[in-house]
Structure formats: structure tokens, C-alpha cells
Amino acid sequence: MQIKKGLDILDDSRRAVKKNEEHGAYLPKLGSFHESSLQYPIKIGDEYEVIILDMSRNGDSGVTRIRGLVTFVRGTKPDDKVKIKITKIGRGYAIGQLISYLDL
């Protein structure tokens, strides 16, 4: 059973959903996701060869993107080509540990 409330609808599980006007589908409202339901494109322990693109705001870590996920690597600077190991994954970011510098 669905209960209409403006553009919002409560479904049987009592999760708030909002109608996507463009596609006509009902999607969970932002904020109704549980952190455990988030899926990240990488895993802790994965190793990657990356090029550092920028510096973090406080200047202690280089920043790169792995499959769209912002990744911080302490001890690097822009244009470094490095091999890293993912040590932590947070909400919208990851932290990688420097393994070695690679030749350009």
C-alpha cells in the first residue's frame, strides 16, 4: 500500500521515496540511504598505479581519482606517478599509502 503525501510517497516498508519527474520512477530520497548500502568502486588492500593530480587543502597529501573516487596519498605532490595501496575508505573519499614512485 502506498500513501501519497505531496510529491513524496511512503511505500510498504515506510521508506520515504520521491518521484523522479523525468523518468516517472520512484527513488529513495537523499538521506534515506544507510551508509552500509553505499557501494564503493574500490576495496581496502587494492593496489593502483596513479598520477597525482592536485594537493589537498591542507597541503600534506596529493590527490588523485580512482574510478571517480577522490583518493588522498600522503607524501606525494602533483605530477608524481606512484603505486599506492588503499588503506581506508570513507564517505566519498579514500586514503592510499605510498608504496613506490614509478618512472614517468
C-alpha positions as MATLAB code, in Angstrom:
seq = 'MQIKKGLDILDDSRRAVKKNEEHGAYLPKLGSFHESSLQYPIKIGDEYEVIILDMSRNGDSGVTRIRGLVTFVRGTKPDDKVKIKITKIGRGYAIGQLISYLDL';
ca = [
       0.000    0.000    0.000;
       1.336    3.461   -0.874;
       0.345    6.662    0.876;
       0.653    9.845   -1.184;
       1.945   12.968    0.518;
       2.612   15.769   -1.970;
       5.274   14.503   -4.352;
       6.546   12.135   -1.653;
       5.212    8.636   -1.212;
       5.633    6.200    1.663;
       5.889    2.610    0.478;
       5.072   -0.542    2.480;
       8.467   -0.540    4.176;
       7.824    3.066    5.315;
      10.857    4.361    3.411;
      10.377    7.836    2.039;
      10.691    7.935   -1.737;
      10.426   10.816   -4.188;
       9.105   10.633   -7.725;
      11.691   11.255  -10.416;
       9.688   13.564  -12.691;
      11.817   12.914  -15.770;
      11.565    9.112  -15.702;
       8.373    8.657  -13.718;
      10.134    6.320  -11.282;
      10.136    6.471   -7.520;
      13.592    6.768   -5.982;
      14.703    6.834   -2.328;
      15.039   10.398   -1.025;
      18.525   11.589   -0.163;
      19.211   10.868    3.453;
      17.170    7.654    3.457;
      20.184    5.559    2.464;
      22.123    3.772    5.142;
      25.905    4.066    4.910;
      26.130    0.272    4.741;
      24.181    0.374    1.463;
      26.812    2.531   -0.270;
      28.955    0.640   -2.735;
      32.444    1.890   -3.488;
      34.347    1.238   -6.728;
      37.487    0.118   -4.813;
      38.327   -2.029   -1.775;
      40.795   -1.756    1.100;
      44.007   -3.534    0.133;
      43.677   -2.850   -3.613;
      46.829   -1.509   -5.287;
      46.853    1.056   -8.084;
      49.337    2.931  -10.232;
      48.177    6.545  -10.359;
      49.291   10.049  -11.280;
      48.778   12.626   -8.541;
      46.604   15.436   -9.909;
      46.488   18.036   -7.136;
      47.285   18.794   -3.489;
      44.866   18.544   -0.580;
      43.633   21.767    1.008;
      45.983   21.442    3.976;
      48.908   20.559    1.691;
      50.028   17.298    3.318;
      48.650   14.874    0.708;
      48.465   14.534   -3.016;
      45.037   13.960   -4.554;
      44.042   11.622   -7.378;
      40.851    9.921   -8.518;
      40.380    6.197   -8.790;
      37.215    5.256  -10.704;
      35.829    8.671   -9.763;
      36.563    8.362   -6.029;
      38.769   11.126   -4.581;
      41.859    9.488   -3.101;
      44.428   11.148   -0.813;
      48.043    9.968   -0.765;
      50.291   11.434    1.951;
      53.820   12.377    0.893;
      53.105   12.973   -2.785;
      52.790   16.052   -4.981;
      51.150   16.862   -8.336;
      52.530   15.005  -11.381;
      54.075   12.210   -9.274;
      53.430    8.767  -10.761;
      53.132    6.371   -7.849;
      51.971    2.929   -6.799;
      49.584    3.043   -3.831;
      47.654    0.665   -1.587;
      44.174    1.641   -0.353;
      44.176    1.744    3.475;
      40.881    3.467    4.285;
      37.605    4.193    2.545;
      35.386    6.942    3.885;
      32.181    8.523    2.710;
      33.125    9.914   -0.704;
      36.893    9.526   -0.367;
      39.708    7.014    0.091;
      43.189    7.134    1.573;
      46.088    5.389   -0.105;
      49.523    4.542    1.272;
      52.512    5.264   -0.941;
      54.267    2.045   -1.961;
      56.743    3.361   -4.541;
      57.451    6.064   -7.082;
      57.231    4.976  -10.721;
      59.139    6.277  -13.752;
      57.202    8.666  -15.987;
];
